[in-house]
Amino acid sequence: MQKIHPSLAWMVAGMSLGALGLLLLMGPPFTAKAQEPKRFQYQIVEVLPDTQTMQTKLNEFGAGGWELVAVSMGNMTEPRLIFKK
């Protein structure tokens, strides 16, 4: 097994630490842009409380890229479907 001279090992360690310090002082190589907050649209749809009507509306809005986020019963006879996009 070959021995490494201690002064050579110290020199390599010193150069490595120096290079690391230089990189830390230089900072990141790019500036990160702040992300814009997402903006959403909301749509409230009143439907008749039967399954077929609700399913039709859900499929219609889903095909248009809307996501159902809540169902509010309103006056207890006409559910309100709340979508966001």
N, C-alpha and C positions, 0 to 999 in steps of 0.2 A: 504494500500500500504506500502511496506517495504522500509525503507530508507537504502541507502548504506553509510557506513562510508566514509568520504572524504579521509582519508589516504589510505584506501583500493583502492579507485578509482584511486588515484595518483600512487599507486604502480603498478596497472594493466596497466595504461597508460605508465608508465616508462618502464616496462618490454616489452610492445609491441613495443615501439619506439626503445629500445635497440636491440630487435630481428630484427627489420627492418634494423637498421643500420648495424648490423652484416651481414645480407644477402647482403646488398649493398657493403660492404667491400670485401666480399668473391668473388664477381663477378659472372658471369654466370656459371652455372654448366657444361657447355660444350663449346668447341671451335668450332665456325662455320668455315667450309671450304669455301675458295673462290671458286666460281663457275667458271668452265672453260668457255671461250667464245664459243658460238655455232659456228660450222663450217658448211658451206654450199657448195654444189656443184651446178654448173650452167651448163645448156645445152642450146645451141642456135640451133634451127632447122628451116631451110627454107622450106616453103611449097608452093604448088600451091595455087593461091588465090580463089579456089572454096570451097564452104561450106563443101562438103563431105570429101575432103582431109583434111581440117583443123580439122573437127570433129573427123576423124579417128586418126589423130596424137594426138589431145588433149586426147582422151580416152586411147590411147596406153601409153602415158607418165603418165597420171593420175593413171592408173592401176599399174604403176611401182613406185608410191610414189612421183612423180614429181608434183610440183605446178606451174601453169602458173603465172608469175609475171609481164610480159610485152609483148607487141607486137610492134615490130619495122617494119616499112614499107620498109626499105632498099632502093632498087631502084624503089619503087612504083609498081612493078609487082610481087614480091615474098615476102610476109610477113615473118618476122622472129619471131618465137615464142620463148620466153625466159622463161625457167623453172628453178626452184631451188628445191633442196632436202636437 
